[in-house]
Amino acid sequence: MKKNIFIIVTLLIFVILAVIVSFIFLKNKTNEKKSPDSEKFANINIEGQNLDNQNTSNFTLGDAGETGEGNDGTAKENPEAMRLRQITTTPVIGFNIVKESYFGNNLVYYIRAGTGNIFYSDPKNNNFDNKISNTTVPGAYAGAISNNGEYVAIQAGLSNKKELLVGKISTSTKSINFKSVARNVSQVYATDESMFLYTIKTKGEFIIKQYYPISEISENILSIPFREITINWNNDRDNLSPYYVYANPAKQLEGVVYEIYNNTKKRLPISGSALSAVGNKKFIIYSLYSNKDNRYKSFIYNIKEKSNSELGFSVLPEKCINTKDKIVCAVDFNSNSNNLPDGWYKGLKNFSDQIISIEYDDGVIVRNLTSPEKVTGQNLDIVNLLTNNDYLLFMDKKKNFVWQYKLDEDF
């Protein structure tokens, strides 16, 4: 009997000790806090990683505005998860932000890859994938939607049968009568409320043309003396900002940049290997491969002062979009710049981007807007940025899905 009592008492002591140890462990685990410096820019570090060991002394980093625990130590919901949202679940070849009415919601119109069907989503009301058009465009591989949502331009076809088709979007009949506008079109872009710009390749040069869907008239704007070109279109819906044209960037190609404004072109005083650029009326960001330093580098060109300075970290201008006073870019700060830009253009290198804004006023100010990997757990290689200053839209290069980020009111 005494033996049984001794065994029971011993077991109870072990149980009590186990409970005490577990309580102490869990309490310590709960009180662990992550250093706030690891959550935002600090000492020129992003997420604890130095910016590619590059010189960053010439710009100021803004507070990322991250959130963590509440004052009571309890978990606090991250509002970024509500601001950054995936809009489509199928590949897209073109999209735009369309205002439902003057005081209405911002709708996202988009063209589905392969079929050319047009859909819209209303993220504010959680209303997604609403089909506008049942008209199928075989072989649709690129496209654009006018800013007012009334017209669509789609590039379709195979080999020498590629053509640009333009039609009026009808929300009542769900059918579109397309008109063939041109062949051998390399790029198309929506500008103003109902006009498209597009490029046609000829012998030894490209011609930039504009098309008015209402009158169905095309006219030449100017020619560019390149065999292959990239156009970094402006994001200004009033069409008051320039856009930039350059040869497809490559390490072995010495490039120049043309600024296009008011249908006239001007060669900028910058040049170099693998050259590309993006800008607004105040400053231009351009990147090139430095054979001297054996790495990809980015610079800022001050338009008023006509001066250059190194940015301090590398950006691909094709992963940026201009606003009137800022440039928004998708940047992977942990990516090695030595194999840029060719590896990315060829699809041999993918990024895990975060989104930043860059301002220039008596120095460079860089602000972190959001980090998709931190917020969603997904690595996004961001391209085709678009903004109306309320929302930022972009596409994931790996899946061609469209995402939306709600900008701050004072952006």
C-alpha positions in Angstrom: 0.0 0.0 0.0 2.8 2.4 1.0 4.6 1.5 -2.1 1.6 2.4 -4.3 1.3 5.8 -2.5 5.0 6.5 -3.1 4.7 5.8 -6.8 1.6 8.0 -7.1 3.2 10.9 -5.2 6.3 10.6 -7.4 4.3 10.7 -10.6 2.4 13.8 -9.4 5.7 15.6 -8.7 6.9 14.8 -12.2 3.7 16.1 -13.7 3.8 19.4 -11.7 7.4 20.0 -12.7 6.6 19.4 -16.4 3.8 21.9 -16.3 6.0 24.5 -14.6 8.8 24.1 -17.2 6.3 24.3 -20.1 4.8 27.5 -18.7 8.2 29.2 -18.3 9.2 28.1 -21.9 6.0 29.4 -23.5 6.2 32.7 -21.6 9.7 33.3 -22.8 8.7 32.4 -26.4 5.8 34.9 -26.3 8.0 37.7 -25.0 10.6 37.4 -27.8 10.5 40.4 -30.0 12.0 41.0 -33.4 14.4 43.9 -33.7 12.5 46.8 -35.4 15.7 47.5 -37.4 15.1 44.2 -39.2 11.6 45.3 -40.3 12.6 48.5 -42.0 15.4 50.5 -43.7 18.2 51.1 -41.2 21.8 51.9 -41.8 21.3 51.4 -45.6 20.0 47.9 -45.0 17.0 46.3 -46.4 15.7 43.3 -44.5 19.1 43.0 -42.9 20.9 42.8 -46.2 23.4 45.4 -47.4 22.5 46.9 -50.8 24.8 44.7 -52.9 27.8 46.2 -51.1 27.3 49.3 -53.2 27.9 52.9 -52.3 24.7 54.2 -50.8 25.9 57.4 -49.1 24.2 59.8 -51.5 20.5 59.0 -50.6 18.2 59.1 -47.6 16.0 56.2 -46.8 12.4 56.8 -45.6 10.5 54.9 -42.9 8.8 51.8 -44.3 5.9 52.3 -41.8 5.8 48.6 -40.9 3.5 47.3 -38.1 4.1 44.5 -35.6 2.8 44.1 -32.0 0.2 46.4 -30.3 1.1 48.3 -27.1 -0.3 45.5 -25.1 2.1 43.0 -26.6 -0.7 41.1 -28.5 -0.5 40.3 -32.2 -1.7 43.1 -34.4 -3.2 42.5 -37.9 -0.9 43.7 -40.6 -2.9 46.2 -42.8 -0.5 45.5 -45.7 -2.3 42.2 -46.2 -5.5 44.2 -47.1 -3.7 46.7 -49.3 -1.8 44.1 -51.4 -4.1 41.8 -53.3 -4.0 39.4 -56.2 -6.6 40.5 -58.8 -6.5 37.6 -61.4 -6.0 33.9 -61.2 -5.4 33.4 -65.0 -2.6 34.8 -67.2 -3.2 38.3 -68.5 -1.8 40.1 -71.6 -3.0 43.6 -70.9 -4.8 45.6 -68.2 -5.8 49.1 -67.1 -7.4 51.0 -64.3 -10.8 52.3 -65.4 -12.9 54.7 -63.3 -16.5 53.4 -63.1 -17.8 57.0 -63.0 -16.4 60.3 -61.8 -17.0 59.4 -58.2 -17.2 55.7 -58.8 -14.8 52.8 -57.9 -11.5 52.0 -59.6 -12.2 49.0 -61.8 -9.5 46.8 -63.2 -10.1 45.8 -66.9 -7.9 43.0 -68.2 -7.4 40.8 -71.3 -7.1 37.1 -70.8 -4.2 35.4 -72.6 -4.9 33.1 -75.4 -8.6 33.9 -75.9 -8.5 37.7 -75.8 -11.7 37.8 -73.7 -12.1 40.9 -71.6 -12.9 40.9 -67.9 -13.2 43.4 -65.1 -12.7 43.2 -61.3 -14.0 45.5 -58.6 -11.5 44.8 -55.7 -13.1 47.3 -53.4 -16.3 45.3 -53.3 -14.6 41.9 -53.7 -16.2 41.4 -57.1 -13.8 39.5 -59.4 -13.6 38.0 -62.9 -16.7 39.5 -64.5 -16.7 38.8 -68.2 -17.3 41.8 -70.5 -16.5 40.2 -73.9 -17.2 36.7 -75.2 -15.4 37.5 -78.5 -12.4 35.2 -78.9 -9.2 36.4 -80.6 -7.1 33.4 -81.5 -3.4 33.7 -80.7 -3.8 36.9 -78.6 -0.4 37.5 -77.0 -0.4 41.3 -76.0 -2.9 44.1 -75.7 -3.9 47.4 -74.2 -7.2 48.9 -72.9 -8.0 52.6 -73.3 -8.0 54.7 -70.1 -11.8 55.2 -70.3 -12.4 51.5 -70.8 -14.2 52.0 -74.2 -11.6 50.5 -76.6 -9.3 47.6 -76.7 -6.2 46.9 -78.9 -5.0 43.3 -79.2 -1.9 41.9 -80.9 -2.7 38.4 -82.3 -1.6 35.9 -84.9 1.4 33.8 -85.7 4.6 34.5 -87.6 4.1 36.8 -90.6 0.3 36.9 -89.9 0.6 39.0 -86.8 -1.7 42.0 -86.7 -3.1 44.7 -84.4 -6.8 44.5 -83.9 -8.8 47.3 -82.3 -12.5 47.3 -81.2 -15.1 49.1 -79.1 -15.9 47.4 -75.8 -19.6 46.8 -75.3 -20.9 45.9 -71.9 -24.4 45.2 -73.2 -23.9 42.8 -76.1 -20.6 41.2 -74.8 -19.3 41.1 -78.3 -16.6 43.2 -80.1 -16.3 43.9 -83.8 -12.5 44.1 -84.4 -10.8 46.1 -87.1 -7.4 45.2 -88.4 -5.3 48.3 -88.0 -1.7 47.2 -88.9 0.7 44.3 -89.3 4.2 43.8 -88.0 3.4 45.7 -84.8 5.9 45.3 -82.0 4.3 47.2 -79.2 1.0 48.9 -78.4 0.1 51.4 -75.6 -3.0 53.2 -74.5 -2.7 56.9 -74.0 -5.2 59.8 -73.3 -8.8 58.6 -73.0 -9.2 56.8 -76.3 -6.0 56.7 -78.4 -3.4 54.1 -78.9 0.3 54.4 -79.8 2.0 51.5 -81.6 5.3 50.7 -83.3 5.9 49.1 -86.7 9.2 47.7 -87.8 10.6 48.6 -91.2 14.0 48.2 -92.8 16.6 49.5 -90.3 14.1 51.5 -88.2 10.9 51.6 -86.2 8.0 54.0 -86.8 5.9 55.2 -83.9 2.3 55.7 -85.0 -0.9 56.8 -83.2 -4.4 55.4 -83.9 -7.7 57.1 -83.1 -10.5 54.5 -82.7 -13.3 57.0 -83.1 -12.2 58.2 -86.5 -10.3 55.0 -87.4 -7.4 57.1 -88.5 -3.7 56.2 -88.1 -0.8 58.7 -88.5 2.9 58.6 -88.2 4.6 60.4 -85.3 8.3 59.8 -85.8 10.9 57.2 -86.7 13.6 55.7 -84.5 16.9 54.4 -86.1 17.1 51.1 -84.2 16.8 47.5 -85.4 15.2 46.4 -82.1 13.7 48.8 -79.6 12.2 49.1 -76.1 9.8 51.9 -75.2 9.4 52.9 -71.6 6.0 54.5 -71.9 5.0 57.3 -69.5 2.3 56.8 -66.8 0.9 60.3 -67.1 -2.7 60.1 -68.1 -2.7 63.7 -69.1 0.2 62.8 -71.5 2.3 65.7 -70.1 5.4 63.6 -69.4 7.9 62.3 -71.9 8.6 58.6 -72.6 11.9 57.0 -73.5 13.1 54.9 -76.4 16.3 52.8 -76.6 17.7 49.7 -78.3 17.0 46.4 -76.5 19.6 46.4 -73.7 22.5 43.9 -73.9 26.0 43.9 -72.4 27.6 43.8 -75.8 25.5 46.7 -77.2 26.5 50.3 -76.7 23.2 52.2 -76.4 21.7 55.7 -76.5 18.3 57.0 -75.2 15.8 59.2 -77.0 13.3 61.3 -75.1 9.9 61.6 -76.9 7.8 64.6 -75.9 5.0 66.4 -77.9 5.7 64.0 -80.8 9.3 65.2 -81.1 12.5 63.2 -80.2 15.6 64.4 -78.4 18.8 62.4 -77.8 19.8 62.5 -74.2 23.4 63.1 -73.1 23.8 59.6 -71.7 25.1 56.4 -73.3 26.6 53.0 -72.3 26.3 49.2 -72.6 22.9 47.7 -71.8 21.4 51.2 -71.4 17.8 51.7 -70.4 15.9 54.6 -68.8 12.7 55.8 -67.1 11.9 59.3 -65.9 9.6 62.3 -65.4 10.0 66.0 -65.9 12.3 66.4 -62.9 14.8 63.5 -63.2 15.7 60.4 -65.1 16.9 57.0 -63.7 19.1 55.2 -66.2 21.0 51.9 -65.8 24.0 50.5 -67.7 26.6 47.8 -67.5 29.9 49.2 -66.3 32.8 47.3 -68.0 35.2 49.1 -65.7 33.5 47.9 -62.5 32.2 44.7 -64.1 28.7 45.2 -62.8 25.3 46.7 -63.5 24.9 50.2 -62.1 22.1 52.9 -61.9 22.3 56.7 -62.0 20.1 59.7 -61.7 20.2 62.5 -64.3 19.0 65.9 -63.0 17.1 67.4 -65.9 17.3 71.0 -64.7 21.0 71.0 -63.7 22.0 68.5 -66.4 24.0 66.6 -63.9 24.6 62.9 -63.1 25.1 61.0 -59.9 25.2 57.3 -59.0 22.0 56.0 -57.4 23.7 53.7 -55.0 21.8 50.5 -55.9 20.7 48.8 -59.2 17.3 49.0 -60.7 16.0 47.8 -64.0 14.1 50.7 -65.6 11.7 48.2 -67.2 10.6 47.4 -63.7 9.7 51.1 -62.9 6.9 53.5 -63.7 7.0 57.3 -63.5 4.6 59.7 -61.7 4.7 63.5 -61.9 7.2 63.8 -59.0 8.3 60.2 -58.1 9.4 57.0 -59.8 8.1 53.7 -58.5 10.3 50.7 -58.9 10.3 46.9 -58.2 13.7 46.0 -56.8 15.4 42.8 -55.5 18.1 44.2 -53.2 19.5 40.7 -52.6 20.1 40.0 -56.2 23.6 39.9 -57.6 24.1 42.7 -60.1 27.0 41.1 -61.9 24.8 39.0 -64.3 22.4 41.8 -65.1 20.6 42.8 -67.2 21.0 40.0 -69.8 20.2 37.1 -67.4 16.8 38.7 -66.5 15.9 39.6 -70.1 16.6 36.0 -71.2 14.5 34.6 -68.5 17.5 32.9 -66.8 17.1 35.0 -63.6 14.1 35.7 -61.5 13.6 38.4 -58.8 11.9 38.5 -55.5 11.0 42.2 -55.6 9.9 44.7 -53.1 8.3 48.0 -54.2 9.9 51.4 -53.5 9.4 55.0 -54.5 12.3 57.3 -55.5 12.1 61.1 -55.1 14.7 63.7 -56.0 14.8 67.0 -54.2 18.2 68.2 -52.9 19.2 64.5 -52.8 17.6 61.1 -53.4 14.9 59.9 -51.0 13.9 56.2 -51.2 10.8 54.9 -49.5 9.8 51.3 -49.1 6.1 50.8 -50.1 5.6 47.1 -49.6 7.4 43.7 -49.7 5.1 41.1 -51.4 7.3 38.2 -50.0 6.8 39.5 -46.4 3.1 40.2 -46.8 2.0 37.2 -48.9 4.8 34.7 -48.7 5.1 34.8 -52.5 8.2 35.8 -54.6 7.0 38.1 -57.3 9.1 39.2 -60.3 7.3 42.5 -61.0 6.8 44.1 -64.4 4.2 46.3 -66.2 3.7 48.7 -63.4 0.7 51.1 -63.7 -0.7 53.7 -61.3 -3.4 56.3 -61.1 -2.0 57.6 -57.8 -4.7 55.8 -55.8 -3.7 52.2 -56.7 -0.6 50.6 -58.1 -1.1 47.7 -60.5 1.5 45.3 -61.7 2.1 41.9 -63.2 4.1 38.9 -61.9 6.4 38.0 -64.8 6.5 34.3 -63.8 2.7 33.7 -63.9 1.3 36.8 -65.7 -1.1 37.4 -62.8 -2.2 41.0 -62.0 -1.8 42.4 -58.5 -3.0 45.6 -56.8 -1.5 47.7 -54.1 -3.5 50.5 -52.3 -1.3 53.6 -52.1 -1.2 56.0 -49.2 -3.5 59.1 -49.5 -0.5 61.4 -49.5 1.4 59.5 -52.2 
